[in-house]
Amino acid sequence: MTEAVLEEEKKELKKQYKELLRISYRTLTPKDKKLIRSAFDVAVDAHKDQRRKSGEAYVFHPIAVAKIVASEIGLDATSIVAALLHDVVEDTTYTLTDIERLFGEAVARIVDGLTKISNMSTDKDVSLQAENFRKMLLTLNEDVRVIIIKIADRLHNMQTMDSMPSQKQVKIASETLYIYAPLAHRIGMYNIKTELEDLGLKYTEPEIYNDIFSKIKESKQEQDAYIKSFTKIIKNTLDIEKLKYDIKGRPKSIFSIRRKMMVQNVTFDEVYDKFAVRIIYKSKPDNEKFFAWKIYSIVTDHFRPNPTRLRDWISSPKSTGYEALHITVMGPKGRWVEVQIRSERMNEIAEKGFAAHYKYKNKEKDDVTLDDWLDKLQETLENSEINAVDFVEEFKLNLYAKEIFVFSPMGDIYSLPKGSTALDFAFHVHTEIGLHTRGTKVNGKLVPLSHQLKSGDQVEIITSDNANPSANWLDYATTGRARSKIKSSLKDEKKQIASEGKIILGRKLKSLKITLDEKTINQLVVYYKLKTSLDLFYRVGAGIIDNPKLKEFAASRSNAFVSFFKNRIRKPGKPEDVNKEEITSKYDQLVFGKEEEKLDYKLAVCCNPIPGDNVFGFLTVSDGIKVHKKNCPNALQLQSNYNYRILKVKWIDSTQSDFRAELIITGIDTIGLVNEVTKVISNNLGINMKSVHFESDDGVFNGKIIVVVKTKNILNNLLKNIKKINGIDKVTRV
């Protein structure tokens, strides 16, 4: 490293330190500044010999994380110090004792939490990443600042990922979309959530990201002109009312536009609300609600509102603490526009989340704080019985959920995730009420436990001491809290039956002159095709494995052992075991890994890939390699939780096999249209039509066609040719 470069880095470090203090959201006392300076010096010293993959001095990473924590999230001096030191204990000679001695117990506790998250479990039987997420989520109980700094750390890593290999980029981006972005959303850090989602999409689906990004860029000028014309119409009236306000146009994020395109099955041009207009007004806390509805009435005087799209989060704030009034109105040129109405305080909370709440909460009577949410999650977090992957899945159910508001018989209001059932409500009120639910009433009428609740419902729970959860309850519950409590209860019941089953099994085997030892238990587990000894004891206790079945085992015991031994030593897929003709016809489409090996695989039914699709391989526990499309609904979960099982896949020659694709066609019904469509398909070489279904409804034509093709290119050409037919509006592949 040359002297000139080192001198340049020293200058940059001084500049970064001054900027860190300048951009801090909180007012820093002289004591705070002294502490931050000290942490800055320790970080520079500790990381002096480290460099990032890009060649930059490593210390610029903790400084960047501290700047995000100070400015974008707006945390206190303790958090800024912890962010500066977050990698010190893990990567350098400094110890936790040194940190506590220099910076106090609070900083040491946060740094310890961040270090624990980084040290992965080495348990080979579960997903290491899920175990890592679990550890991270458990730190929510200790100090929420641990999670917030971890999110800031992830944001900076995502911003500086260009020099990493693509495989690692996909892994980190998948984790981000799977857990970090939903966490940021739940804590109320919407700006960071949006950036994490967009960066996640940039690396998981780069072509789609770049396509939408360039289209947004192209339409920016036209969008700015539209917002100007929209604003001009309402500005005069707002000024007459002497309101102090600011109007901004905000484009929707690339990720949310992509989600709309997928959910609504539309193109970029057909997404009607690609931007929102935000009106931020000045107001004293007492008048906030009055001014919000006043601005609402002014906007709706000029533009017709869509009554189904009114969202009042001022009267009932989201459980993240978000407050605003959202309306969708018909703007100029017949375009729908979303208008968000917020006070300056509400806007600060929307942008800073937790930190702004802390700033305002002493002035608020009914502040919904992060602490309330953490209290609700406490029981889920403490449930150590559940395995890591299930734990993360259950927890995730609470993260992105939209909300409904329901009432108890006494008129108390409860916030629940959208899609919650009457049984979810019972567990939401109290675990004991949930576990002993006998029936539920909604608006005075008896309803099934699976009844889906709507905002405004009044819900009554009927309990009984004799009522207990059954396995069916998992079909009725949707929230993480309810599901984890039901699973826990069912496991307790299973354990009790299993402990009785073990005693019964010992007695029954004794009468067959067989000793119940570890060897016998293993033989029984294999013989009955079970997973664990607990399953075995449970089935005996429940009477599923009875005397006749045990006698069959005793008779075939020696044979069973021999076949078990043979199965264990036989290696599937040896060249001599495989039919070579079968390889030629089935295995020549995909090759796996750097070595481009030909391996046995199956195509996943969840996304039905065909040659040419972007795909990856996933090594399942019992069903070999499954090949999924990169945009498969399950891709994020698999790439994030089980990255060590992901295989790189490449298409090679695919001329030997045919693949099924389903097409949905819509258009305006005209004479001879069906004939035109079928003619186009039959004229395309290499396409076999399997089934055709057309129907016409009041002049609108709908068709579903199943074709068999060899490659994606052939299918794409077919789609283009069908679109050219006069009257066809849209052709999509399911």
N, C-alpha and C positions, 0 to 999 in steps of 0.2 A: 504494500500500500504506500503510495508516494506521499511526501510531506504536504504537497499542495492539496491532495484529496482530504487528508486528515484535518488540515487547517480549515478547509471548506466545511467539513462535517461539524467542527467545533462552532463555527459561525452559525450554522443551521440549528444546532442544539440550543444556542442562546436565544435565537429567534423563536424557536418552538416553545421554549419555557415562557417567554413573555406573552406569546399568543395564548398559551394554556390559561394563564391568569386573566388575560383580557376577555376571553370568550366565555368565562365561567358564568353560568346562569344564576348561581347563588352569589350573594355578597360575601366576599372572603375577608375575614379579620386578619390583622397582622400575624396573629398566632397561626391561623390557617396557612398563610403564605409561607411562613417559616417552615411549617411541617411539609408542605408540598415541595419547597426547595430542597429540603433534606432528602425526601423520597426520590426526587429527580436525580440528585447526586449519587445516591445509592444505586439506582437503576443504571445510570451511566457507567459507574464503576463495575457493577456486577456483570453487565453484558459487554464490557469493552472488547472482549476477544471474539464475540459472536457476530456472524453475518447471516442475512437471510439468503434464500436461493437466488434472489435478484441481484445479490452483491451488496445491497444496502446494509449499513450497520444495524444490528438487531434491535438496538435500543429505540429506534424510531417507531417500532411496532407498539411497545407499551405506552410510548408518548401519544401515539395516534389513538389508542384505546382510551387513555385518560382524557383526551380532548373530546371524544365522543361522549364519555361519561359526564364531563363538565358542561358541555354546551348542548349537544343534541338531546341528552337524557336529563341533564340538569341536576345531578346528584351533589351531595355535600363534599366537604374537604376530605373526610375519612375515605369516601369512595374514590376520590381522585387519587389519593395516596395509594390505596389498595390496587387501583388499576395500573399505576406506575410500577408497582412491585409484583404484579400478578404471576410473572414467570420466574421471579428471582429464586424462590425456594426450590422449584422444580429443576431449574437449569444451571444454577450456579452454586458456589460454596456457602452462600448465606443460609442460615437455618431459621426455623420458625421462632426459636428462642431469641435470635438476633433481631428479628422483626418486632417481636413483642417488646424487647428491651428498648429499641429505638423509637417505635411508633405507637406502642400501647396495645391493649388486649383486643379492642374492636378491629383494628387493622389486621392484627395477627389472625383473628378468627375468620375474617373474609378471605385473606390470602390462603389460609389453611383449607377453606372450603373450595377455593379455585384449584388448589394443588390436588386435592382428593379427586376432583372431577377428572383431572388429566391422567391420573394413574389408573389405567384400565384393569379390570378383573382378568384373571388368567384361566377362568373356568371354561374348559373347551366344549362343555355340553350345551351352553346357551350362547346367544348372540352377545359378543363382547360389546358391541355398540349399544344394544338395548340395556345391558348392565351398566354401561357408562351413563346413558340417559337417566337410568333409575337413580344412580348416585347423585346426578346433578339435580334431579327433581326433589330428592330427599333433602337437599340443602335449602329448599324453600322454607323448611321448618326452622332452620337455624338463623339465617339472615338473608332476606330477599335480595339484598345488594349483591350477593354472590352470583345469583342468576342474572341480574341486570348487567353486571360487569362482564359475565360470560357471553351475553348477547352482544355487547359492544365489541368484545374480542372477536366473536364470529363475524360481525359486520366488517371489521377491518380486514380479517383474513379473506373474506369474500371480495372485498374491493381490490385486493392485491394478489389475485390468484393466477394471473396470466402466465407466470413463468413455471407453473406446475404441469406435470404430465396430465393428459386428458382424463385418464382413468381416475386419478386422484381428484381432479376437478369435479367429476360426476359424483363421486362418493361424498365429497364435502357439500356440494350443492344439494344433493338428495337429502342429506341430514338436515340442512338448513330449511328446506321446504317442509320436511317431515316434522321437525320439532321446534327449531329456533324461531321461525316466522310465526307459527301459532302461539308460542310463548310470549313473543313481543306483543302480539295482538291482545292476548289475555291480560297482560300487565298494562295495556293501554298505550303502548308506544307505537302509534299508528304510522308515523313517518318512517321509523326504522323497520317496521313490519313490511311496509311497501317496498323499501329498498332491498331488503333481504329476499322478498319474493321475486322481484325483477332480476336480481343477480342470480338467484337460483335457477330461473328459467333460462337465463343467458348461457348457463353451462350444461343444463340437462337437455334443452332443446334449442341449440344455438340458431338453427335455420329459421325456426318460428319466431324467436326473439328478434333477430335481425330484420325479418320481414315486417313485423309489426312496428318496430322502432323506426324503420325508414318510412313507413306509411304515415306514422304520427308526425314525423319531421316534415314530410311533403304537405300535410294538411294543416300545419301550424299557422301559417299566414291566414288561411281561410277561417280557421277556428278563432284566431285573435280578432279578426274583423267581425265575426258573428257575435262574440262576447261583448264587443264594443257596442254593436247595434242593440243587443239585449239590454245592456246596462243603461244606455242612453234613454230608453223608454221609461225606466223606473226611477232614474236619478232625480228628475225634477220633483216628483212627489215626495221622495225621501228628504230632499232639501227643504221643501215647504214645511214638512213636519219637524224641521230643525234637529234631525237625527245626526249624530256623529258616527260615521260608518266608513268602511273600506270594502270595495267589491273586487274580488279576484276571480279569474278563471283558472281552473285547475284540471289538467288532463288526467283521465283515469290511468292507473298504472298499466304497464304492458301485461303484467300477470293477470290483472282483473279483466282486461279486454280479451285475453286468450281464454280465460275461464268462461266468459260470456259466449264467445264463439263456440266453445265445446258444448256447454250446457244447452244453449239455444239452437245449436247446429246451424250457425249462420257464418257468413264471411265477414271480414273486417268492415266493409262498407255498410253491411246490414246491422252492425251494432249501433243502436241509435243514441245511447248516452255515453259518448266517448270522453266527455268532459263534464265538469260540474261548475256551477257558479256559487261562490261562497261570499255571503254577506256577513262581515264581522263588525259588530256595533259596540260603542262605548256605553256603559251603564253601571249604575250602583247596584249592588247585589239585590236590594229590595225591589228594583224595577225590572230586573232581567226578563222575567216571564212576560210582563206587560209589553215590553218593547219587542220581544220575539214575535208575539202574536200580532202586534201592530204592523211590523214589517211583513209578516205573512199576509195580512189583509191587503197591504199595498201591492205586493207582488201578484196576488190573485185577482186584484181589481184590473190589472193590465193583461194578465195571461190566464187562460183557463187551466185550472189544476186537474190532475188525474186523481180522483178521490181514493183510489185503491193504493196510491203510492205516498200517502201522508205518514210520516214517522215522527211521533212526538216523544223524543228522548229527553225533554225538559221536565215534563210532569213525572215520568218514570225513567230515570237515567239507566243506562246499561250497567251491568254489574262490574264492568271495567271502569266505571265512573264517567263514561262518555255522555255528554249532554249536547243536544242540538235539536233543531227542527228541520226535517228534510221534506221537501215537497218536489214533485215532478210536474212541470207545467208545459203547455204547448207554446213554444216560443215562435219567433219570426220564421217564415218559410215552412211552417208546419212541422217543426222539429221539436221532439221532447227534450227538455232541459231539466236536470236535477239542480235544485237550489237548496243550499245548506245555510241555515241561519244560526249564528252563534254569537254570544257575547265574547269580549276579549278574554275573560276568565275561562269560558268554555273552550275557546280556541287553544289557549295555553295548555289546558288539561288534555285536549285531543292530541296536541303535538308532543308534550313532555310526559304525559301520563302520570306515573307515580310521583315524580318530583313536584309537579304543579299541584297535585292533590295535597301533598305535604304542606306546600306554601299556603294553600287556601283553607285547609280543613278546620282550623280553629275558628274561622269565620262562618262555617257552614253548620247548620243544624242536622241535616240528614245526609251527611257525606257518606257515600258508599266507598269505603277505602279498600285497598288491596288486602288489608288485614282480614276483612270480612270474608273475602274469597279464600284466603289461606286457611281460615277456621273451617270452612266448608270442606276443603280438600284434606284436612288433617287426617281423617280416618282412612282415606284412600292411600295417602302417603305412608301411613304406619302399617298397612297391611303387608307384612313381610312374607305371608304364605304364597302369594301370587308370583308366578315366574316373571322374569324381567320383560319379556316381549309382551305378555298380557298386561303387565303393569303399565307399560308405556302406551299401549293401545287404549286401555281404560282411561288413563289420564288424558290422552289426546281428545277423547270424547268431550271433555270439558273446555277445550281450548277455543275452537273456532265456531262453537255453536251460536246461532242467532237466538234471541230470547223471546219468551212470552211471559205475560204477567197474569197470575191466577190468584184467587182469593180463598181463604179458609172460611168455614161457616161463621166465624166471629168477625170476618171482614179484614183480617190481616192479609197484606199483599206479599206474594212470593214470586221471585224471578226464577224461571226454569229454562233450560235450553229448548229451542223449537223442536217439536217431534216428541217431547216428553209424554209419558203415559200416566194414567192415574196411579199406577204402582210406583213410578219414579217420584211422584209427589209425596207419597207415603214415606219413602226413604229420605226425601229432602227435608221433611218436617222433623223426623227423628228416626234413628236406626231401629230402635225397639218397636216403634209404630210400624215401620216397614216390614220387619221380620214377623209381626203378628197380624198382618193385614188379612181380613177375611172377605172384605168386599169394599166397593167404592161407589159413592154417589156423586154425580156431576150435575149441578143445577137442580138438585132434588130428585134426580132419577137414578136408579140403580144401573150401573154400567160395568162391563167387563174390566178386569185389571189392565187389559191391553188398550183400553180406550185412549185415543190420542187427544190431548188437551189443547184448547185454543185460548188465546188471550181473553180475559174477562170471565172465564169459567169460575164457578164457585165449587170447590171440591171438599167432600167429606169422606173420611176414612173410617170404616167399621173394623174394629179389631177384636181378636179373641185370643186368649192364652193358649188355646189348643192349635191355633193356625201356625204353620211353619212353611218356609220356602220349599218349593219343589223344583225339579230341573226345568219344568215348563216356564217358570218365572223368568228365566233368562231370555225367553222369546218375547216377554211382555215389557222388559225394562230396557231403556236405551241409554240412561246416564251412567257415567263411570262409577259414581258413588253407589248407586243401586246395584249395578252388576257385580262390583267387587264385594259388596256385603252379602249378596245372594250366593256367590261362588264360595265365599269364606264359610257361610253357614252350611252349604252342601258338603264342603270338605270336612267340616267338623263332624257332621253326621256320618260321612263315609268312613272317617277314622274310627269312630265309635263302633260301627258295624264290623270294620276290618279287625279291630282288636278282639272282638268276640269271635270273628271268623277264624283267627289264628288258633285260638284254643280249640274250637270245633274241629279244625283241620288236623291238628295234632292228635286228637282223640280218634278221629276216623282212620287216619293212616296207621295208627298203632294197631287197630283191629285188622288191618291188611298186612301187618308185620313190616311196615315201612317206617323208618325213623324220619322225623321232621327236622332236617338240618339244611344248611345253606345249599348243598348240592341238590337235594330233593326239591327245594323251593325253585331253584333255577330250571330244573327239568320240568316242573309243573308250569312255570311261566311260559317256557318255550312250547310245551305240549298244547296248552290252551290258547296260544298266540296272543299273550298279554304283554303289556309293557313293563309293569313293575310288580313287586311282591304285594304292594298295597292293593292293586287291582285283584290279585289272586285271593287274598284274605277277604276282601270285600264281597267277591262273588260267592265265596263259601258261606260267609255270614248271612248274605241275602238269599241263600238257597239256590242260586243259579247253578253252581257246581255242586251236585248232590251225590249220593252214594253210588248210583249206577255209573256216573261219569268218572268217579274216582277209581272204581273197579276197572273200567276201560283203561285208565292210565296205568294201573298196577300191571295189567296184562301186557301192555305194550311198552312197559318201562325200558326194558333193555333195547328194544328196537328203536324207541324214541331217542335214546341216548346216541345210538349209532348214527341215525339220520341227522340229528342235531350236529354231531361232530363233522359229518360229511358236508353239511351245508356251510359250516363255519370255514372249512378249509378250501371249499371250491371257489375259485376266482371267476366271477362272471366276466364275459366279454373277452376271453382268451381267443387269439386268432383261430385256433383249431375248433373252437366251439361255434364259430359264426359261419353261417351260410354265405359264401362269397357273392352269389347272385343277389342275395337280399341286400348286401352292402351297396352294390352298384345301383339298385333301384331306390333305396331308401336313404342312404347316407351321403350322397354326393352334393347336397345343397349347402350345408353349413360346415365350416371348420372352426375349431375352438382354440383360444389361447395364442401366445406368440408363435408356438410351433405349428400352428394351423393344423391341428390333429383332427382326424375324422372320428367322431365319437357317437355313441348311441344317444338319441334325444327324442323328445316329444314336443309338439307345438302346443303352447298353452291355450286352453279353450277360452280363457277370460278375454283374450285380445285377438286370437286367430291370425297370427302373422302370415304373410305370404312373401315370396322372394322379392327382395328389393326394399322391404321395410327395414327401418333401423331397429335392430334387435340386440338383446343380450341373453346370455345363458344363466340359468339359476339351478344350482345343485340342490335338489330336494333330498329329504332324509330317506324316503322310501320309494320314490318314483323316478329315480335317475335325473337326467338333465331336462329341464323344461325351458323352452325358448319363448321369451316374451318380447312384445314390441316395446320400444323405449318410452312411448307415451301410454303404456298400459296403465289402467287404474291402480294396479298393485305395484308398479315399478318403484315409486318413491319408498314405500314401506320396505321392499326387498333390498333395494340398494342402500338404504340407510341402516336398517337393523342387521342385515346379513351380508354386508359388503364382502366378507371373506369367502362367500359362496358364489359370488358373481363371476361369470366367465366371459371373456371377450369373444365375440362371435363375428364371423365374416361369411357373407354369401359367396359361393363360387359358382360352378356350373349347375343350373337348376332345370335343365331340359328334360330330366327323366320323370318329374312328378307334376301333378296338377294340383291346384289349390282353389278352394271354394271362397267366393266373395259374394256378399249380399248388397244389392243396390236399391236405394229408395229414390223414386223419381216423382217429381211434382210438376204440374203445369196447368195450362188452360186447355180444357177438353175441346178438341177439334176433330172433324171427321177424318178418319184414316191415320190418326196419331199412333194408335197401338201398332198398326201395320208398319208405320215408319220406324218405330223403335225396334221391333223384332227384326226388320230388314237390316238395320244398322248392325245389330248383334250378329246375325247370321253371316253378314258380309265381312266381318272382322275375323281373319284367320287365327286359329289357335284359341278360339273361345267356344265353350260348350254351354248351352243354356239348359240349366237343370229344372228350374220352375219359374212360372210367370204368374203374377196376380195383378190385375188392373181393376180399378173401380172409379166411377165418376160420381161426384156429389155436387149438384147445382152448378155445373160448369167447371168445377175444379177436378183435375185429373190426378189420381194417386196410383203409383205402381210399385210393386216389389218384385225384383228379379234376382234369382240366384244363378250365378254363372260360375263356370270352372275355368280358371286361367293358369298359364304357366308362370308369368312374371308380373311384377308391378307395372312395368312399362306398357305391356299389352293392356292391362286394366286401365291405366291412365289415358291411353289413346281412345279406348272405348268410351270413357267418361266424356272426353272432349267431343267425340263424334255425336254422342247422344245430346249434349248441350246445344249443338248446332241446329238441332231439329226445331222448326218453327213451333212455338207454343210451349216448349219445355222451359220451366223456370229454374229448377234445381235438380242436380244429380249428386247424391252423396253415398259414400261407402260406409256401411254400418260396421 
